[in-house]
């Protein structure tokens, strides 16, 4: 009994053949003949040997040469070698073959694309059919055991799609790079990892146009609260391969209409960042309410909303903690200065408790005396409440001691960040 995915594939091919060959005006006898012919053609015992004969007309590749030039496959001496990168997965932080799960591409005779689709069927175990045939699993043995051809003949024929000439042949139409190695050079042919390239497109499309993202964007336009939020990538470019004939490049290129995304690749604009040391008070010298304007405005929307459920409270606390995180970041920037800076005369008016928190000269005292940290956290909570009122001005809600205590206990639970 055939695997259901394989049977569905053959049934689908048969249905398309019948739709194409049965025309209006045919009598019943002709229609019956077309049905009989289709039954015969798409019977596995007949279709499989034909597929094995045609499989070599398509070549699987992880880096198709045709992305460099549509005619790069043809060479006056022989065909350009197809490349299938077989790299091991490694947590090296690189986007490369082996680290990204991507489909193999294919190039060759478009008339054999049905064989490609057949061999790349994903079965219930998550593996493609060609992997079963390559590993000679029980499923593959059952599939290729038919009376019309031998097992080895079918297997060798179908695996021709994945095999390449043992001799490495490049093309003058592929960009060449001479890479220095010791006192010599390696000549490299620069190829495009089309599977990774279109996997990138899939992920960007999901990030920008998934249903949950579309809903979040609509909520933003209506100034409504979105629990999920969304990410986006700006300054995207689009590159096209194959013009009006993307099928001349590869199978994947044809599936995606020849369009792929290009990420912005320019050096970042760096601005010198200076750290201001507080001489009288950290909260008035180093942080400003409008520095957190967006956070406070979003916090106000939550506080002003009539709803008061768990999700709203969680989001409220996330905003408060993000403000505290930024305050902590500024503190660590100040701590990065030379130890003992707070001992200089110009910082005499800075409170001792703040010196202990901001200057690593006092680290031992800070670790042993929890009162300085407690006082600093209470002042931080008070500053957050006052800054909210400053930013929202007349629109600000009246916050009492209960809200102040909530902010304090919330950031007090994160005090390890300041130790």
matplotlib code that plots the C-alpha trace (Angstrom):
import matplotlib.pyplot as plt

x = [0.0, 1.4, 2.2, -0.8, 1.4, 2.7, -0.8, -2.1, 0.7, -0.2, -3.9, -3.3, -1.1, -3.8, -6.6, -4.6, -4.0, -7.7, -8.6, -6.2, -7.1, -10.9, -12.4, -16.0, -17.7, -16.0, -18.2, -18.5, -16.2, -13.4, -13.7, -13.5, -10.3, -8.7, -9.5, -8.0, -4.9, -4.5, -5.1, -2.3, 0.1, -0.2, -0.1, 3.0, 4.4, 4.3, 5.0, 8.0, 10.3, 9.5, 10.3, 13.6, 14.6, 13.8, 15.3, 18.8, 17.3, 17.0, 19.9, 19.4, 21.7, 22.1, 24.0, 22.6, 25.1, 22.3, 21.8, 25.1, 24.0, 21.1, 23.5, 26.1, 24.9, 26.1, 29.8, 31.6, 33.3, 30.6, 27.9, 28.9, 29.0, 26.1, 26.9, 25.2, 26.7, 26.9, 28.0, 27.6, 25.5, 27.5, 26.6, 29.1, 26.5, 26.9, 24.1, 25.4, 24.7, 24.2, 23.0, 19.9, 17.3, 16.5, 15.2, 17.5, 16.9, 16.8, 17.7, 17.4, 14.7, 11.3, 9.6, 11.0, 9.8, 7.1, 9.9, 11.5, 8.2, 7.8, 11.2, 10.9, 7.6, 7.8, 6.5, 4.9, 8.3, 9.5, 11.9, 11.8, 11.2, 14.6, 16.2, 14.4, 15.6, 19.1, 19.1, 17.3, 14.7, 11.9, 9.5, 11.9, 12.4, 8.6, 8.1, 10.8, 9.8, 7.6, 7.3, 8.2, 11.8, 14.5, 15.0, 18.6, 17.7, 15.0, 17.1, 20.1, 17.8, 16.1, 19.3, 20.7, 18.9, 21.3, 24.5, 27.0, 30.0, 33.0, 35.1, 34.6, 33.6, 33.0, 31.8, 33.3, 29.9, 30.3, 32.2, 35.7, 37.7, 41.4, 41.7, 45.2, 46.3, 49.9, 52.1, 49.4, 45.8, 42.6, 40.2, 36.7, 33.4, 31.0, 27.5, 24.2, 22.6, 19.1, 17.5, 18.8, 17.9, 14.3, 14.1, 15.0, 12.1, 9.7, 10.8, 10.5, 7.1, 6.0, 7.4, 5.6, 2.4, 1.3, -2.3, -1.3, 1.1, -1.6, -4.0, -1.4, -0.7, -4.4, -4.6, -1.7, -3.4, -6.5, -4.4, -5.5, -3.4, -1.8, -0.7, 1.5, 3.1, 5.2, 8.7, 9.6, 12.7, 13.3, 15.3, 14.6, 15.6, 14.2, 16.3, 14.9, 16.4, 15.4, 13.3, 10.1, 11.4, 12.2, 11.9, 15.1, 17.0, 15.8, 12.7, 12.7, 13.2, 10.2, 8.1, 8.9, 8.4, 12.2, 11.9, 14.1, 14.7, 18.0, 18.9, 20.6, 24.3, 26.1, 28.3, 26.3, 26.4, 28.2, 27.9, 30.3, 28.6, 29.7, 28.8, 27.8, 28.8, 26.3, 27.8, 24.7, 22.0, 21.8, 18.1, 18.3, 21.8, 21.7, 18.2, 15.3, 11.6, 11.3, 14.0, 11.3, 8.4, 7.3, 7.3, 5.2, 2.7, 2.2, 1.9, -0.7, -2.8, -2.8, -3.6, -6.4, -8.0, -11.2, -9.9, -7.9, -7.1, -4.0, -2.7, -2.9, -1.2, 1.6, 2.1, 2.1, 4.8, 6.8, 6.9, 7.9, 10.7, 11.9, 12.3, 14.2, 16.4, 17.4, 18.2, 20.4, 22.2, 23.0, 24.3, 26.6, 27.9, 28.8, 30.4, 32.6, 34.5, 37.7, 37.2, 37.2, 35.8, 33.3, 36.1, 37.0, 36.0, 33.5, 31.3, 31.2, 27.5, 26.5, 24.7, 26.8, 24.2, 24.4, 28.2, 28.0, 25.7, 27.4, 31.2, 32.8, 35.3, 32.5, 31.7, 32.6, 30.6, 27.7, 27.7, 27.8, 25.4, 22.0, 20.6, 22.2, 20.7, 17.3, 17.3, 18.4, 15.6, 13.0, 14.3, 14.1, 10.5, 9.6, 11.4, 9.4, 6.1, 7.1, 8.5, 5.2, 3.4, 5.9, 5.5, 1.7, 1.2, -2.5, -3.5, -1.6, -3.7, -3.4, -1.1, -1.1, 1.2, -0.1, 1.1, 4.4, 4.9, 4.0, 6.7, 9.2, 8.5, 8.6, 12.1, 13.3, 12.8, 15.4, 18.0, 20.6, 21.2, 22.8, 25.0]
y = [0.0, 3.4, 6.1, 8.6, 11.6, 9.7, 8.6, 12.1, 13.4, 10.9, 11.5, 15.3, 14.8, 12.5, 15.1, 17.8, 15.5, 14.7, 18.4, 19.2, 16.3, 16.1, 18.8, 20.0, 18.0, 14.7, 11.7, 9.2, 6.7, 9.2, 10.4, 6.8, 6.3, 9.4, 8.1, 4.7, 6.3, 8.5, 5.4, 3.7, 6.7, 7.5, 3.9, 3.8, 0.8, 2.9, 6.4, 5.5, 4.0, 7.1, 9.4, 7.5, 8.1, 11.8, 12.5, 13.2, 16.2, 18.1, 18.7, 19.5, 22.3, 24.5, 27.1, 27.2, 28.8, 30.3, 33.1, 34.6, 34.3, 32.4, 30.7, 29.8, 26.2, 25.7, 25.4, 24.8, 21.8, 20.3, 21.4, 23.4, 21.3, 21.5, 22.2, 20.7, 22.2, 19.6, 21.7, 20.7, 22.7, 24.8, 27.5, 30.0, 32.7, 32.7, 32.6, 29.8, 26.4, 23.9, 26.6, 27.5, 24.9, 25.6, 23.6, 22.5, 24.3, 22.6, 23.6, 21.9, 20.8, 22.3, 19.2, 17.1, 19.4, 16.8, 14.4, 17.1, 17.7, 14.0, 13.5, 16.5, 15.4, 15.8, 12.7, 12.3, 11.8, 15.2, 13.8, 14.3, 11.2, 11.5, 11.2, 7.8, 6.7, 7.8, 6.0, 3.0, 2.9, 0.3, 2.9, 3.4, -0.4, -0.9, 2.0, 0.9, -2.8, -2.9, -5.5, -3.1, -2.2, -3.4, -1.8, -0.7, 0.7, 2.9, 4.0, 5.0, 6.8, 8.8, 9.6, 11.1, 14.3, 14.6, 13.4, 15.6, 15.0, 14.2, 16.7, 20.3, 22.4, 26.2, 28.7, 32.0, 33.6, 33.0, 35.6, 34.4, 35.4, 34.6, 34.0, 34.1, 31.0, 31.1, 31.8, 30.7, 31.4, 29.4, 30.3, 30.5, 30.7, 32.9, 31.3, 32.2, 30.1, 30.4, 28.2, 30.5, 33.6, 32.5, 31.3, 34.8, 36.1, 33.7, 34.9, 38.6, 38.0, 36.2, 39.1, 41.7, 40.2, 37.3, 37.6, 38.6, 41.2, 42.7, 42.9, 44.6, 47.2, 47.9, 48.4, 50.9, 52.9, 53.1, 54.0, 50.8, 48.7, 45.7, 42.9, 41.3, 44.2, 43.6, 44.0, 45.4, 45.7, 49.0, 50.0, 46.7, 46.3, 43.9, 42.1, 40.2, 37.2, 36.0, 39.0, 37.8, 34.2, 33.3, 29.7, 29.9, 30.5, 27.7, 26.0, 28.1, 31.3, 30.5, 29.7, 33.1, 35.0, 35.8, 38.3, 38.3, 40.7, 42.6, 43.8, 47.1, 46.7, 49.9, 50.9, 52.2, 55.9, 56.1, 59.0, 59.7, 59.0, 61.0, 60.2, 63.0, 62.7, 64.1, 66.8, 67.4, 64.8, 61.9, 62.3, 65.9, 65.8, 62.6, 61.6, 63.7, 62.9, 63.6, 61.0, 58.5, 60.3, 57.4, 55.0, 57.4, 58.1, 54.4, 53.9, 56.6, 54.9, 51.7, 53.6, 55.6, 52.5, 51.3, 47.7, 46.4, 42.8, 40.7, 41.3, 45.1, 44.9, 42.8, 45.3, 48.2, 46.5, 45.8, 49.5, 50.5, 47.9, 49.1, 52.6, 51.2, 49.2, 52.4, 54.0, 51.0, 51.3, 54.9, 54.0, 51.3, 53.9, 56.1, 53.2, 52.6, 55.8, 55.7, 54.5, 57.3, 60.1, 61.0, 61.9, 65.0, 68.3, 69.2, 66.2, 67.2, 68.1, 64.7, 62.7, 59.9, 57.3, 58.2, 58.1, 54.6, 53.5, 55.3, 55.0, 51.6, 53.0, 52.3, 48.8, 47.0, 49.5, 49.2, 45.4, 45.5, 48.4, 47.8, 51.1, 53.1, 50.8, 50.9, 54.7, 54.9, 52.6, 54.6, 57.8, 56.1, 55.0, 58.6, 60.0, 57.7, 58.9, 62.5, 62.2, 60.6, 63.7, 66.0, 64.4, 64.1, 67.5, 68.3, 64.9, 62.9, 60.8, 61.3, 58.6, 58.0, 56.2, 52.8, 53.3, 54.7, 51.6, 49.3, 50.9, 50.6, 46.9, 46.2, 47.7, 46.5, 42.9, 43.8, 45.3, 42.7, 44.7, 47.4, 45.2]
z = [0.0, -1.0, 1.5, 1.6, 0.7, -2.4, -3.4, -3.0, -5.3, -8.0, -7.7, -8.0, -11.1, -12.6, -11.9, -13.7, -16.7, -16.9, -16.7, -19.5, -21.9, -21.4, -23.6, -24.3, -27.0, -26.3, -26.4, -23.6, -25.3, -25.7, -22.1, -20.9, -23.0, -21.5, -18.0, -18.9, -20.2, -17.1, -14.8, -16.7, -16.8, -13.1, -11.8, -9.7, -11.6, -14.8, -13.5, -11.3, -14.1, -16.3, -13.4, -12.8, -16.4, -16.2, -12.8, -14.2, -16.1, -12.8, -10.4, -6.7, -5.5, -2.3, -4.3, -7.9, -10.4, -12.4, -9.9, -11.1, -14.8, -16.4, -18.8, -16.2, -16.2, -19.8, -20.5, -23.8, -22.2, -19.9, -17.5, -14.5, -11.4, -9.0, -5.4, -2.3, 0.8, 3.6, 6.6, 10.2, 12.6, 15.0, 17.5, 16.0, 15.5, 11.7, 9.1, 6.9, 5.4, 8.2, 10.7, 8.7, 7.9, 4.2, 1.3, -1.5, -4.8, -8.2, -11.8, -15.1, -17.5, -16.5, -18.0, -15.1, -12.3, -11.4, -10.5, -8.3, -6.5, -6.0, -4.5, -2.2, -0.7, 3.0, 4.7, 8.1, 9.8, 8.6, 6.1, 2.3, 0.1, -1.5, 2.0, 2.5, -0.9, -0.2, 3.2, 1.8, 4.5, 4.6, 3.1, 0.1, -0.4, -0.5, -2.9, -5.3, -5.3, -8.4, -11.2, -14.1, -13.0, -10.6, -7.2, -8.1, -11.5, -9.9, -7.0, -9.2, -11.6, -8.9, -7.0, -10.2, -9.3, -6.3, -7.9, -9.6, -11.9, -9.6, -11.5, -10.3, -13.3, -13.0, -15.5, -16.8, -16.1, -12.3, -10.3, -9.5, -6.4, -5.8, -2.0, -0.6, 1.2, 2.6, -0.5, -3.0, -3.9, -4.0, -6.9, -5.5, -7.4, -5.6, -5.5, -4.0, -1.2, -2.7, 0.0, 2.8, 0.8, 0.4, 4.0, 4.9, 2.7, 4.4, 7.9, 6.9, 5.4, 8.6, 10.7, 8.6, 7.4, 9.7, 10.9, 14.5, 13.1, 10.8, 13.8, 16.0, 13.2, 12.9, 16.7, 16.5, 13.8, 16.0, 19.1, 20.8, 23.2, 21.6, 24.0, 21.5, 19.7, 16.6, 15.1, 11.7, 9.5, 7.8, 4.7, 2.9, -0.7, -3.3, -5.9, -8.9, -10.6, -14.1, -15.1, -16.8, -16.8, -13.2, -14.1, -16.0, -12.8, -10.4, -9.0, -5.8, -7.7, -9.8, -6.8, -5.3, -8.5, -8.7, -5.9, -2.8, 0.0, 0.6, 4.0, 4.5, 4.6, 5.5, 8.4, 11.4, 12.2, 15.5, 17.8, 20.6, 23.9, 26.9, 30.5, 32.7, 36.3, 38.9, 41.1, 43.3, 42.5, 40.2, 39.5, 38.4, 36.8, 34.8, 33.9, 32.6, 32.5, 28.7, 28.2, 29.0, 27.3, 25.1, 28.1, 30.3, 27.5, 27.0, 30.8, 30.9, 28.3, 30.4, 33.6, 32.0, 30.4, 32.1, 31.9, 34.9, 34.2, 34.6, 31.1, 31.6, 35.0, 33.5, 30.7, 33.2, 35.2, 32.1, 31.2, 34.7, 34.6, 31.2, 32.7, 35.6, 33.2, 31.5, 34.8, 35.7, 32.3, 33.0, 36.5, 35.1, 32.5, 35.5, 37.3, 34.3, 35.2, 37.2, 40.8, 43.3, 41.1, 43.8, 46.2, 44.2, 45.6, 42.9, 44.0, 47.7, 47.5, 46.1, 48.8, 50.3, 49.5, 45.8, 45.8, 47.2, 44.4, 41.6, 42.3, 42.4, 45.0, 47.5, 46.3, 49.5, 51.6, 49.1, 49.5, 53.3, 53.9, 52.4, 53.7, 50.9, 48.2, 49.9, 50.0, 46.4, 45.2, 47.2, 45.5, 42.1, 42.7, 43.8, 40.7, 38.4, 39.9, 39.7, 36.2, 35.0, 36.4, 34.8, 31.3, 31.4, 33.0, 33.5, 32.0, 34.7, 37.0, 40.7, 42.2, 45.9, 48.3, 47.2, 43.6, 44.9, 47.1, 44.2, 42.0, 44.9, 45.5, 41.8, 41.3, 44.7, 43.4, 40.7, 43.1, 42.2, 39.0, 41.2, 43.3]

ax = plt.figure().add_subplot(projection="3d")
ax.plot(x, y, z, "-o")
ax.set_aspect("equal")
plt.show()
